[in-house]
């Protein structure tokens, strides 16, 4: 079983930055394939970013503003978010296969 714990969310003004963390523990020996998703009020959960040995992938609307990275010794994956917009407001989730974290709230005020 894999545990994923997100942190780093909060309230920020438009144009600001946040860095989310996803701490990974349990029955996994790799951070390969970690995904970030988000779910805004009244909307379906959507893919935001992923990281693997072959590189990173991003939702079109966050390209150039978000960057995913990982620290293997710390078993942690990060999502650096800059130039935040009100439409980025959502609960952000970390995912690996069928495992999900509890989410962290990001609120961007205009």
N, C-alpha and C positions, 0 to 999 in steps of 0.2 A: 504494500500500500504506500502511496505517495501523498505527502502533505505539502500543500502550497499555502503560504501565508503572505498576503499582500500588505503593504504599508506605504505611507508617503503621500496619501491623498490629502486634500484640504480645499480651502477657499482661496482663490487667487483672482486678481483683476485680469481683464483681457490684456493680452500682450505679455503676461507673466510666464513664469516657468515653474515646473514641479518635476521631481524625480520619484517615480514609483519603484518599489522594490518587491521582488517575489522571492521569498526564501523557500528553498526546496529541501525536503527531508524525506527519509523513508526509503523504500525499495526502488531506488533508481541510481544508476551510476553515471548518469550523463545529464547535462542540461540541454542536450540537443532536442529540438522539437518543442521547446517552450513557446507558447502563444500568449498574446495579450488580446483580450476581447473587452468590449464595453457595452453597456446597456443604458440608454437614456430613458427617462420616464415616457411610458406609452409607446416605446419602440422595441423592436427585436434586438437581441444581442448581435453585435457585429464584430467581425475580425478587425483587429487594429494592427498587429505586428507579430512577427515570429522571428526566431533566430535558430539557425542550424549550422552544421559544419560548412554547408555550401553558401551561407550568407544570411542576409536578413530580407524580409518582405514586409511591405507596408500597405495599409489602406491608402488609396490615392489621395484622400483629403488630408492625410497627415504627413505625406512625403515632404521631406525638407524641413519639417518642424519637430518630428519625433525621431528618436533614435533608440534602438534596443541594443543592449550589450549584456555581457555576463562576466561574472567573477567566479571561475571554477573552484578555487580553494574555499571560497565562502558559500558555494552552492547557491548563488543568488543571481537572478536575472533582473536587469534594470530597464525601465522605460523612461528615458529623459524626454520631457515634453517642454517645448518652448513656443513662443508666439501663440499662446493659448487663446482660443476663441470661445465665446459662450456656447457654441454648438459642440464643443468638446465636453461639456458637462455630462457626466454619466458615472455609473459605477464601473470601475475597471477591474477585470478579473484576469487572473493568471490561470493558464490551462496546460495540462500535459496529458495527452490521450483522453481518458475519461475522467481525469482528476481535475477538480476545480478548487480554487481558493474561495474565501468568503467575500472577497471584493473590497475595494477601497473607493470611497466617494471622492470625486473630483468635481468641484463647482467653480465655474468661471463666470465672474460678474462683468457686466458690460459697463 
